[in-house]
Amino acid sequence: MVQLLFYGFSLLLVLAALGVIVTRNPVHSALCLVLAFFTSAALWLLIEAEFLAIVLVLVYVGAVMVLFLFVVMMLDINVEQLREGFTRYAWAGWLVAFLVIAQIVGVYWFKGLGVDATVGAAPLPANYSNTRALGEVLYTQYVYPFELAAMLLLVAIVAAIALTMRRRPGLKAQDVAKQVAVRREDRVRMIKMPAERRDADRAGGEGAP
């Protein structure tokens, strides 16, 4: 059953990854990436890495992908230019795919030779928590890289907001400062005009005996 779930989620992950680079609509591509993250989290659950699966869903799907969708939907993206870039850098994608396939084949080949990386590993106790072990390593040995990653995410958020606020030709933006500081004299002009009779009344009055 576990192997069946593994192959099913793996196939779905590969299809979602292909949808990210093949889909023409950027929003649809981002949604395919969300599906890829969910299937990756399911694979983490199969190897009993519950904390990493939850972090993948909460951080990447719940925060990073929301920011990514915000940037994609707010920016004026030229879809035609993206299509040209896909064909231009297709060789790099094929190279990365070949390297990944070579690594997978290498793992199966070494496993066929009788090399088992799990030999000699100490069995874990029943009350072992991978979440606690990961937290101890993350907040002690790798605390500075962790803080640096948080700063990079903050810079990415500020950069996304700055890109949405940039001036583009034909864009109508509000100037809140001018709207708040406006006066009555700037918007309304009172004109006093003398009262006059209408032409019809004047003509009727002239023709009357």
C-alpha positions as CSV (number, residue, x, y, z in Angstrom):
1,M,0.0,0.0,0.0
2,V,2.8,2.4,0.8
3,Q,4.5,1.7,-2.5
4,L,1.3,2.3,-4.3
5,L,0.8,5.6,-2.6
6,F,4.4,6.5,-3.3
7,Y,4.2,5.9,-7.1
8,G,0.8,7.6,-7.2
9,F,2.0,10.8,-5.5
10,S,5.3,10.7,-7.5
11,L,3.4,10.5,-10.8
12,L,1.2,13.4,-9.7
13,L,4.2,15.4,-8.6
14,V,5.9,14.9,-12.0
15,L,2.7,16.0,-13.9
16,A,2.3,19.0,-11.6
17,A,6.0,20.0,-12.3
18,L,5.4,19.7,-16.0
19,G,2.4,21.9,-15.7
20,V,4.4,24.6,-14.0
21,I,6.7,25.0,-17.1
22,V,4.2,24.1,-19.8
23,T,1.1,26.0,-18.8
24,R,0.8,29.3,-20.7
25,N,-1.2,31.2,-18.1
26,P,1.1,32.3,-15.2
27,V,-1.6,31.9,-12.6
28,H,-2.3,28.4,-13.7
29,S,1.4,27.7,-13.5
30,A,1.5,28.9,-9.9
31,L,-1.5,26.7,-9.1
32,C,0.3,23.7,-10.5
33,L,3.3,24.6,-8.3
34,V,0.9,24.6,-5.3
35,L,-0.2,21.1,-6.3
36,A,3.4,20.0,-6.6
37,F,4.0,21.3,-3.0
38,F,1.0,19.3,-1.7
39,T,2.2,16.1,-3.3
40,S,5.7,16.6,-2.0
41,A,4.3,17.0,1.5
42,A,2.5,13.7,1.0
43,L,5.8,12.0,0.1
44,W,7.3,13.5,3.3
45,L,4.5,11.9,5.3
46,L,5.2,8.5,3.8
47,I,8.8,8.6,5.2
48,E,7.4,9.7,8.6
49,A,8.7,13.3,8.3
50,E,5.5,14.9,9.6
51,F,7.1,18.2,10.6
52,L,8.7,18.8,7.2
53,A,5.4,18.0,5.5
54,I,3.5,20.5,7.6
55,V,6.1,23.2,7.2
56,L,6.0,22.6,3.4
57,V,2.3,23.2,3.4
58,L,2.1,26.1,5.8
59,V,5.2,28.0,4.7
60,Y,5.4,27.4,1.0
61,V,1.8,27.0,0.1
62,G,0.3,29.2,2.8
63,A,2.9,32.1,2.6
64,V,5.4,31.9,-0.3
65,M,2.9,30.9,-2.9
66,V,0.4,33.5,-1.8
67,L,3.1,36.1,-2.2
68,F,4.0,34.6,-5.6
69,L,0.4,34.7,-6.8
70,F,0.1,38.3,-5.6
71,V,3.2,39.3,-7.6
72,V,2.0,37.4,-10.7
73,M,-1.5,38.9,-10.6
74,M,-0.4,42.4,-9.8
75,L,2.5,42.8,-12.3
76,D,2.0,43.4,-16.0
77,I,3.5,40.2,-17.3
78,N,4.1,39.8,-21.0
79,V,3.0,36.2,-21.8
80,E,4.4,36.3,-25.3
81,Q,7.9,37.1,-23.9
82,L,7.6,34.2,-21.4
83,R,6.8,31.8,-24.3
84,E,9.9,32.9,-26.1
85,G,12.0,32.4,-23.0
86,F,10.7,28.9,-22.6
87,T,12.0,27.8,-26.0
88,R,15.2,29.8,-25.5
89,Y,16.2,28.0,-22.3
90,A,14.7,24.6,-23.1
91,W,18.2,23.1,-23.3
92,A,18.9,24.0,-19.6
93,G,15.7,22.3,-18.6
94,W,16.6,19.1,-20.5
95,L,20.0,19.2,-18.9
96,V,18.6,19.3,-15.4
97,A,16.1,16.6,-16.2
98,F,18.9,14.4,-17.5
99,L,20.9,14.9,-14.4
100,V,18.0,14.1,-12.2
101,I,17.2,10.9,-14.2
102,A,20.9,10.0,-14.0
103,Q,20.9,10.3,-10.2
104,I,17.8,8.1,-9.9
105,V,19.3,5.5,-12.1
106,G,22.5,5.7,-10.1
107,V,20.6,5.1,-6.8
108,Y,18.9,2.0,-8.3
109,W,22.2,0.8,-9.7
110,F,24.1,1.0,-6.4
111,K,21.1,-0.6,-4.6
112,G,21.4,-3.5,-7.1
113,L,25.0,-4.0,-6.2
114,G,24.0,-4.6,-2.6
115,V,24.9,-1.2,-1.2
116,D,22.4,-0.3,1.5
117,A,22.7,3.1,3.2
118,T,20.4,2.0,6.0
119,V,22.8,-0.7,7.3
120,G,24.3,0.1,10.6
121,A,21.7,2.8,11.5
122,A,20.7,2.7,15.1
123,P,17.0,2.0,15.7
124,L,15.1,5.0,17.0
125,P,13.1,4.8,20.3
126,A,9.3,4.9,20.3
127,N,9.1,8.3,21.9
128,Y,11.6,9.9,19.3
129,S,10.4,13.2,17.9
130,N,11.9,14.3,14.6
131,T,10.4,17.7,15.2
132,R,12.3,18.2,18.4
133,A,15.5,17.0,16.9
134,L,15.2,19.3,13.9
135,G,14.4,22.2,16.2
136,E,17.4,21.6,18.4
137,V,19.7,21.6,15.3
138,L,18.0,24.5,13.6
139,Y,18.0,26.9,16.6
140,T,21.5,26.0,17.8
141,Q,23.9,25.0,15.0
142,Y,22.1,26.7,12.1
143,V,20.5,29.7,13.8
144,Y,22.4,32.3,11.8
145,P,21.5,30.7,8.4
146,F,17.9,30.5,9.6
147,E,17.8,34.2,10.5
148,L,19.5,35.0,7.1
149,A,16.7,33.1,5.3
150,A,14.1,35.1,7.2
151,M,15.8,38.3,6.1
152,L,15.8,37.2,2.5
153,L,12.1,36.5,2.6
154,L,11.5,39.9,4.1
155,V,13.5,41.5,1.3
156,A,11.4,39.5,-1.2
157,I,8.2,40.8,0.3
158,V,9.4,44.4,0.2
159,A,10.6,44.0,-3.4
160,A,7.2,42.6,-4.5
161,I,5.4,45.5,-3.0
162,A,7.8,47.9,-4.6
163,L,7.3,46.3,-8.0
164,T,3.6,46.7,-7.7
165,M,3.9,50.4,-6.9
166,R,6.2,51.2,-9.8
167,R,4.9,53.7,-12.4
168,R,3.8,52.3,-15.8
169,P,2.5,54.2,-18.8
170,G,-1.2,54.5,-18.8
171,L,-1.6,53.5,-15.2
172,K,-4.0,55.7,-13.1
173,A,-2.9,55.7,-9.5
174,Q,-4.4,57.6,-6.5
175,D,-2.5,60.3,-4.7
176,V,-3.8,59.9,-1.2
177,A,-1.9,62.9,0.2
178,K,-3.5,65.2,-2.4
179,Q,-7.0,63.7,-1.7
180,V,-6.7,64.3,2.0
181,A,-5.3,67.9,1.7
182,V,-7.9,69.0,-0.8
183,R,-9.9,72.2,0.1
184,R,-13.4,73.3,-0.8
185,E,-12.1,76.1,-3.0
186,D,-10.2,73.6,-5.1
187,R,-13.2,71.6,-6.0
188,V,-16.3,73.8,-5.8
189,R,-16.6,77.3,-7.4
190,M,-19.6,79.4,-6.5
191,I,-20.8,81.6,-9.4
192,K,-23.4,84.4,-8.7
193,M,-25.5,85.2,-11.8
194,P,-28.3,87.7,-12.1
195,A,-31.8,86.3,-12.4
196,E,-33.2,86.5,-16.0
197,R,-36.5,85.6,-17.5
198,R,-36.7,82.8,-20.0
199,D,-36.9,83.5,-23.7
200,A,-40.4,82.0,-24.0
201,D,-41.8,84.1,-21.2
202,R,-40.2,87.2,-22.7
203,A,-41.6,86.5,-26.1
204,G,-45.1,85.9,-24.7
205,G,-44.9,89.1,-22.7
206,E,-43.9,91.2,-25.8
207,G,-46.8,89.8,-27.9
208,A,-49.4,90.3,-25.3
209,P,-51.8,93.4,-25.7
